[in-house]
């Protein structure tokens, strides 16, 4: 029997869930849910409503973690196990390109960062307390984690590339208010992280 001779499907959520890249903030995920499939000879696919985007393991884990945070029980282990099986299946079939693709996705989720590190990646940096506030309180501006760890299951981990993509998508230093740097300067307001100019006289 070949590995993955039956496609692995991960489905959860009512209505018509939409696909969101891993870097999409929680506040912007208006129709979350799981409609993913991993079949022999193929990478992860979105099989729900909407366009058929390129899907990576980090997208699957972020969506699954969000469902877990919302009270569902989506186990991370089976997702990682079937992904590893897909790598082996691709190698056995001589599909080196697919195997390399899946291995890169695996490496991306292994390179993870916590809340302290996420705050340090921002420019200007923000404190752990700030990240904690953004993750727990509405409108939840951070993306969902790919793993929740800790003795009380309260520490969030993100993929480094996922975090960098989220940071790159923010509209300048005024991302908290949704304004770009140019818009802030045009309004006469001070850019976050910059010292006030000394007043003359």
C-alpha positions as CSV (number, residue, x, y, z in Angstrom):
1,X,0.0,0.0,0.0
2,X,1.4,3.4,-0.9
3,X,1.6,6.2,1.5
4,X,-1.3,8.7,1.2
5,X,-3.2,6.5,-1.2
6,X,-6.3,8.1,0.4
7,X,-6.1,11.9,0.6
8,X,-5.9,13.4,4.1
9,X,-8.6,16.0,4.6
10,X,-8.8,18.5,7.4
11,X,-12.3,20.1,7.6
12,X,-13.9,22.1,10.4
13,X,-16.2,25.1,10.6
14,X,-19.8,25.9,9.5
15,X,-20.8,27.9,6.5
16,X,-18.3,28.7,3.8
17,X,-14.8,29.2,5.4
18,X,-12.3,31.3,3.5
19,X,-8.6,30.7,3.0
20,X,-6.3,33.1,4.8
21,X,-2.5,33.1,4.5
22,X,-0.7,32.5,7.8
23,X,0.3,36.2,8.2
24,X,-3.4,37.4,8.1
25,X,-4.3,39.0,11.5
26,X,-7.0,37.3,13.5
27,X,-9.1,40.5,13.3
28,X,-9.3,40.1,9.5
29,X,-10.3,36.4,9.5
30,X,-14.0,37.0,9.1
31,X,-14.8,33.5,7.9
32,X,-12.3,31.2,9.5
33,X,-12.4,27.4,9.2
34,X,-10.6,24.4,7.8
35,X,-10.9,23.0,4.3
36,X,-7.5,21.6,3.6
37,X,-6.4,18.5,1.7
38,X,-3.0,16.7,1.3
39,X,-3.0,14.1,-1.4
40,X,-0.3,11.9,-2.9
41,X,1.8,13.7,-5.4
42,X,0.5,17.2,-4.5
43,X,1.2,19.9,-1.9
44,X,-1.4,21.1,0.5
45,X,-4.6,22.4,-1.2
46,X,-7.5,24.5,-0.2
47,X,-10.7,22.7,-1.1
48,X,-13.2,25.2,0.2
49,X,-14.9,28.1,-1.4
50,X,-13.0,30.8,-3.3
51,X,-9.9,30.8,-5.4
52,X,-7.4,28.0,-5.2
53,X,-4.3,29.6,-3.7
54,X,-0.9,28.2,-3.0
55,X,-1.1,26.6,0.5
56,X,1.8,25.8,2.8
57,X,2.0,23.9,6.1
58,X,2.3,27.2,8.1
59,X,-1.1,28.3,6.7
60,X,-2.7,25.0,7.8
61,X,-1.2,25.1,11.3
62,X,-2.2,28.8,11.8
63,X,-5.8,28.0,10.8
64,X,-5.9,24.9,13.0
65,X,-4.5,26.8,16.0
66,X,-7.1,29.5,15.6
67,X,-9.9,26.9,15.7
68,X,-8.3,25.4,18.9
69,X,-8.2,28.9,20.5
70,X,-11.9,29.2,19.6
71,X,-12.6,26.0,21.6
72,X,-12.4,23.2,19.0
73,X,-9.9,20.3,19.4
74,X,-7.6,20.2,16.4
75,X,-4.6,18.1,17.1
76,X,-1.3,19.4,15.7
77,X,0.4,15.9,15.7
78,X,-1.6,14.3,12.9
79,X,-1.1,17.3,10.7
80,X,2.7,17.1,11.1
81,X,2.7,13.3,10.8
82,X,0.8,13.3,7.5
83,X,3.1,16.1,6.2
84,X,6.1,13.9,7.0
85,X,4.5,11.0,5.2
86,X,3.9,13.2,2.2
87,X,7.7,13.9,2.1
88,X,8.5,10.2,2.2
89,X,5.9,9.4,-0.4
90,X,7.3,12.1,-2.8
91,X,10.8,10.7,-2.3
92,X,9.7,7.1,-3.0
93,X,7.9,8.3,-6.2
94,X,11.0,10.1,-7.3
95,X,9.3,13.5,-7.1
96,X,12.3,15.5,-5.8
97,X,10.7,18.9,-6.5
98,X,7.7,18.1,-4.4
99,X,9.8,16.6,-1.6
100,X,12.0,19.7,-1.5
101,X,8.9,21.9,-1.4
102,X,7.4,20.0,1.5
103,X,10.7,19.9,3.4
104,X,11.1,23.7,3.1
105,X,7.6,24.1,4.5
106,X,8.5,21.8,7.4
107,X,11.7,23.8,8.1
108,X,9.6,27.1,8.1
109,X,7.4,25.9,11.0
110,X,10.4,24.6,12.9
111,X,11.9,28.1,12.8
112,X,9.5,29.6,15.3
113,X,9.6,32.6,17.6
114,X,7.7,33.5,20.7
115,X,6.0,36.7,21.9
116,X,9.2,38.3,23.2
117,X,11.0,37.7,19.8
118,X,8.0,39.0,17.8
119,X,8.1,42.3,19.7
120,X,11.8,42.6,18.9
121,X,11.2,42.2,15.2
122,X,9.0,45.2,15.0
123,X,10.4,48.6,14.2
124,X,10.4,50.3,16.5
125,X,10.4,47.3,18.9
126,X,7.4,46.8,21.2
127,X,7.4,45.1,24.6
128,X,6.2,41.6,25.4
129,X,3.3,43.2,27.3
130,X,2.2,45.0,24.1
131,X,2.2,41.8,22.1
132,X,0.3,40.0,24.8
133,X,-2.3,42.8,24.7
134,X,-2.6,42.5,20.9
135,X,-3.0,38.8,21.0
136,X,-5.6,38.6,23.8
137,X,-7.7,41.7,23.4
138,X,-9.9,42.8,20.5
139,X,-9.3,43.5,17.7
140,X,-6.4,41.0,17.9
141,X,-4.0,42.5,15.4
142,X,-1.5,39.7,15.4
143,X,-1.9,36.6,13.2
144,X,-2.8,33.3,14.8
145,X,0.0,31.2,16.2
146,X,1.2,28.0,14.7
147,X,1.6,26.4,18.1
148,X,0.5,27.2,21.7
149,X,2.8,25.9,24.4
150,X,3.7,26.4,28.0
151,X,2.7,24.8,31.3
152,X,-0.7,26.7,31.1
153,X,-0.9,26.6,27.3
154,X,-0.7,30.4,27.1
155,X,2.5,31.0,25.1
156,X,2.1,31.6,21.4
157,X,4.6,30.6,18.8
158,X,4.7,32.0,15.2
159,X,6.8,30.9,12.2
160,X,9.6,33.5,11.7
161,X,8.7,33.9,8.0
162,X,5.0,34.2,9.0
163,X,5.9,37.0,11.4
164,X,8.1,38.8,8.9
165,X,5.3,38.6,6.3
166,X,2.8,40.1,8.8
167,X,5.3,42.9,9.7
168,X,5.9,43.6,6.0
169,X,2.1,43.9,5.4
170,X,1.6,46.5,8.1
171,X,0.9,50.1,6.8
172,X,4.0,51.8,8.2
173,X,4.6,52.6,11.8
174,X,1.0,53.7,12.2
175,X,-0.3,50.2,11.7
176,X,-2.1,50.3,15.1
177,X,-4.4,53.0,13.8
178,X,-4.4,51.9,10.2
179,X,-2.5,54.9,8.9
180,X,0.6,55.0,6.8
181,X,3.7,57.0,7.8
182,X,3.0,59.6,5.0
183,X,-0.6,60.1,6.3
184,X,0.6,60.5,9.9
185,X,3.3,63.1,8.8
186,X,0.7,65.0,6.7
187,X,-1.6,65.3,9.7
188,X,1.2,66.8,11.7
189,X,1.3,64.0,14.2
190,X,4.5,62.5,15.5
191,X,5.6,59.1,14.1
192,X,5.6,56.4,16.8
193,X,9.1,55.7,18.2
194,X,10.4,59.1,17.3
195,X,11.4,61.7,19.9
196,X,9.5,65.0,20.1
197,X,11.4,67.9,18.6
198,X,12.5,70.4,21.3
199,X,10.4,73.6,21.3
200,X,12.2,76.8,20.5
201,X,12.6,79.3,23.2
